[in-house]
């Protein structure tokens, strides 16, 4: 597992040059967000790492955040994009930051 994390961090550092920083009004999206079936890391520099378990398979995306469309955001390179639908933007619930992305409620890990 540690090798996987180290490889992911190295990959994210390489991507940093391709990403745009989060807009000031979207900085609340930054952080490590998790649920049982989804992991989402959004760095303030616009780097995104995503993994989701669904129907017995895994989908993962690592890339720069291209843009926000309202609360939704787009991640990818050139024509290879993934759209993330945010039905509930980051907000506090009982002292924990939560948001709903692609129908999954995520909780932000403490800083």
Contact map, one row per residue, 1 for C-alpha under 8 A:
111110000000000000000000000000000000000000000000000000000000000000000000000000000000000000000000000000000000000
111111000000000000000000000000000000000000000000000000000000000000000000000000000000000000000000000000000000000
111111100000000000000000000000000000000000000000000000000000000000000000000000000000000000000000000000000000000
111111110000000000000000000000000000000000000000000000000000000000000000000000000000000000000000000000000000000
111111111000000000000000000000000000000000000000000000000000000000000000000000000000000000000000000000000000000
011111111100000000000000000000000000000000000000000000000000000000000000000000000000000000000000000000000000000
001111111110000000000000000000000000000000000000000000000000000000000000000000000000000000000000000000000000000
000111111111000000000000000000000000000000000000000000000000000000000000000000000000000000000000000000000000000
000011111111100000000000000000000000000000000000000000000000000000000000000000000000000000000000000000000000000
000001111111110000000000000000000000000000000000000000000000000000000000000000000000000000000000000000000000000
000000111111111000000000000000000000000000000000000000000000000000000000000000000000000000000000000000000000000
000000011111111100000000000000000000000000000011100000000000011000000000000000000000000000000000000000000000000
000000001111111110000000000000000000000000000000000000000000000000000000000000000000000000000000000000000000000
000000000111111110000000000000000000000000000000000000000000000000000000000000000000000000000000000000000000000
000000000011111111100000000000000000000000000010000000000000001100000000000000000000000000000000000000000000000
000000000001111111100000000000000000000000001110000000000000000100000000000000000000000000000000000000000000000
000000000000111111100000000000000000000000000000000000000000000000000000000000000000000000000000000000000000000
000000000000001111110000000000000000000000000000000000000000000100000000000000000000000000000000000000000000000
000000000000001111111000000000000000000000001110000000000000001111000000000000000000000000000000000000000000000
000000000000000001111100000000000000000000001110000000000000000111000000000000000000000000000000000000000000000
000000000000000000111110000000000000000000011100000000000000000000000000000000000000000000000000000000000000000
000000000000000000011111011001000000000000011100000000000000000000000000000000000000000000000000000000000000000
000000000000000000001111111000000000000000000000000000000000000000000000000000000000000000000000000000000000000
000000000000000000000111111000000000000000000000000000000000000000000000000000000000000000000000000000000000000
000000000000000000000011111100000000000000000000000000000000000000000000000000000000000000000000000000000000000
000000000000000000000111111111000000000000000000000000000000000000000000000000000000000000000000000000000000000
000000000000000000000111111111000000000000010000000000000000000000000000000000000000000000000000000000000000000
000000000000000000000000111111100000000000000000000000000000000000000000000000000000000001000000000000000000000
000000000000000000000000011111100000000001000000000000000000000000000000000000000000000011000000000000000000000
000000000000000000000100011111110000000011110000000000000000000000000000000000000000000000000000000000000000000
000000000000000000000000000111111000000011100000000000000000000000000000000000000000000000000000000000000001101
000000000000000000000000000001111100001111000000000000000000000000000000000000000000000000000000000000000001100
000000000000000000000000000000111110001110000000000000000000000000000000000000000000000000000000000000000111100
000000000000000000000000000000011111111100000000000000000000000000000000000000000000000000000000000000000111100
000000000000000000000000000000001111111000000000000000000000000000000000000000000000000000000000000000011110000
000000000000000000000000000000000111110000000000000000000000000000000000000000000000000000000000000000000000000
000000000000000000000000000000000111111000000000000111000000000000000000000000000000000000000000000000000000000
000000000000000000000000000000000111111100000000011110000000000000000000000000000000000000000000000000010100000
000000000000000000000000000000011110111110000000111100000000000000000000000000000000000000000000000000000000000
000000000000000000000000000000011100011111000001111000000000000000000000000000000000000000000000000000000000000
000000000000000000000000000001111000001111100011110000000000000000000000000000000000000000000000000000000000000
000000000000000000000000000011110000000111110111100000000000000000000000000000000000000000000000000000000000000
000000000000000000000000000001100000000011111111000000000000000000000000000000000000000000000000000000000000000
000000000000000000001100001001000000000001111110000000000000000000000000000000000000000000000000000000000000000
000000000000000100111100000000000000000000111110000000000000000000000000000000000000000000000000000000000000000
000000000000000100111100000000000000000001111111000000000000000111000000000000000000000000000000000000000000000
000000000001001100110000000000000000000011111111100000000000011110000000000000000000000000000000000000000000000
000000000001000000000000000000000000000111100111110000000000111110000000001000000000000000000000000000000000000
000000000001000000000000000000000000001111000011111000000001111000000000000000000000000000000000000000000000000
000000000000000000000000000000000000011110000001111100000011110000000000000000000000000000000000000000000000000
000000000000000000000000000000000000011100000000111110000111100000000000000000000000000000000000000000000000000
000000000000000000000000000000000000111000000000011111000111000000000000000000000000000000000000000000000000000
000000000000000000000000000000000000110000000000001111111110000000000000000000000000000000000000000000000000000
000000000000000000000000000000000000100000000000000111111110000000000000000000000000000000000000000000000000000
000000000000000000000000000000000000000000000000000011111000000000000000000000000000000000000000000000000000000
000000000000000000000000000000000000000000000000000011111100000000000000000000000000000000000000000000000000000
000000000000000000000000000000000000000000000000000011111110000000000000000000000000000000000000000000000000000
000000000000000000000000000000000000000000000000001111011111000000000000000000000000000000000000000000000000000
000000000000000000000000000000000000000000000000011111001111100000000000000000000000000000000000000000000000000
000000000000000000000000000000000000000000000000111100000111110000000000000000000000000000000000000000000000000
000000000000000000000000000000000000000000000001111000000011111000000000000000000000000000000000000000000000000
000000000001000000000000000000000000000000000011110000000001111100000000000100000000000000000000000000000000000
000000000001001000100000000000000000000000000011100000000000111110000000001110000000000000000000000000000000000
000000000000001101110000000000000000000000000111000000000000011111000000001110000000000000000000000000000000000
000000000000000000110000000000000000000000000111000000000000001111100000111100000000000000000000000000000000000
000000000000000000110000000000000000000000000100000000000000000111110000111110000000000000000000000000000000000
000000000000000000000000000000000000000000000000000000000000000011111000111000000000000000000000000000000000000
000000000000000000000000000000000000000000000000000000000000000001111111110000000000000000000000000000000000000
000000000000000000000000000000000000000000000000000000000000000000111111110000000000000000000000000000000000000
000000000000000000000000000000000000000000000000000000000000000000011111100000000000000000000000000000000000000
000000000000000000000000000000000000000000000000000000000000000000011111100000000000111010000000000000000000000
000000000000000000000000000000000000000000000000000000000000000000011111110000000011110000000000000000000000000
000000000000000000000000000000000000000000000000000000000000000011111111111000000011110000000000000000000000000
000000000000000000000000000000000000000000000000000000000000000011111001111100001111000000000000000000000000000
000000000000000000000000000000000000000000000001000000000000001111100000111110001111000000000000000000000000000
000000000000000000000000000000000000000000000000000000000000011111000000011111111100000000000000000000000000000
000000000000000000000000000000000000000000000000000000000000001101000000001111111000000000000000000000000000000
000000000000000000000000000000000000000000000000000000000000000000000000000111111000000000000000000000000000000
000000000000000000000000000000000000000000000000000000000000000000000000000111111000000000000000000000000000000
000000000000000000000000000000000000000000000000000000000000000000000000000111111100000000000000000000000000000
000000000000000000000000000000000000000000000000000000000000000000000000011111111110000000000000000000000000000
000000000000000000000000000000000000000000000000000000000000000000000000011100011111000000000000000000000000000
000000000000000000000000000000000000000000000000000000000000000000000001111000001111100000000000000000000000000
000000000000000000000000000000000000000000000000000000000000000000000001111000000111110000000000000011000000000
000000000000000000000000000000000000000000000000000000000000000000000011100000000011111000000000000011100000000
000000000000000000000000000000000000000000000000000000000000000000000011100000000001111110000000001111100000000
000000000000000000000000000000000000000000000000000000000000000000000010000000000000111110000000001111100000000
000000000000000000000000000000000000000000000000000000000000000000000000000000000000011111100000001110000000000
000000000000000000000000000010000000000000000000000000000000000000000010000000000000011111100000011100000000000
000000000000000000000000000110000000000000000000000000000000000000000000000000000000000111110000111100000000000
000000000000000000000000000000000000000000000000000000000000000000000000000000000000000111111000111000000000000
000000000000000000000000000000000000000000000000000000000000000000000000000000000000000001111111110000000000000
000000000000000000000000000000000000000000000000000000000000000000000000000000000000000000111111110000000000000
000000000000000000000000000000000000000000000000000000000000000000000000000000000000000000011111000000000000000
000000000000000000000000000000000000000000000000000000000000000000000000000000000000000000011111100000000000000
000000000000000000000000000000000000000000000000000000000000000000000000000000000000000000011111110000000011000
000000000000000000000000000000000000000000000000000000000000000000000000000000000000000001111011111000000011000
000000000000000000000000000000000000000000000000000000000000000000000000000000000000000011111001111100001111000
000000000000000000000000000000000000000000000000000000000000000000000000000000000000011111100000111110001110000
000000000000000000000000000000000000000000000000000000000000000000000000000000000000011111000000011111111100000
000000000000000000000000000000000000000000000000000000000000000000000000000000000001111100000000001111111100000
000000000000000000000000000000000000000000000000000000000000000000000000000000000001111000000000000111110000000
000000000000000000000000000000000000000000000000000000000000000000000000000000000000111000000000000111111000000
000000000000000000000000000000000010010000000000000000000000000000000000000000000000000000000000000111111100000
000000000000000000000000000000000010000000000000000000000000000000000000000000000000000000000000011110111110000
000000000000000000000000000000001110010000000000000000000000000000000000000000000000000000000000011110011111000
000000000000000000000000000000001110000000000000000000000000000000000000000000000000000000000001111000001111100
000000000000000000000000000000111100000000000000000000000000000000000000000000000000000000000001110000000111110
000000000000000000000000000000111100000000000000000000000000000000000000000000000000000000000000000000000011111
000000000000000000000000000000000000000000000000000000000000000000000000000000000000000000000000000000000001111
000000000000000000000000000000100000000000000000000000000000000000000000000000000000000000000000000000000000111
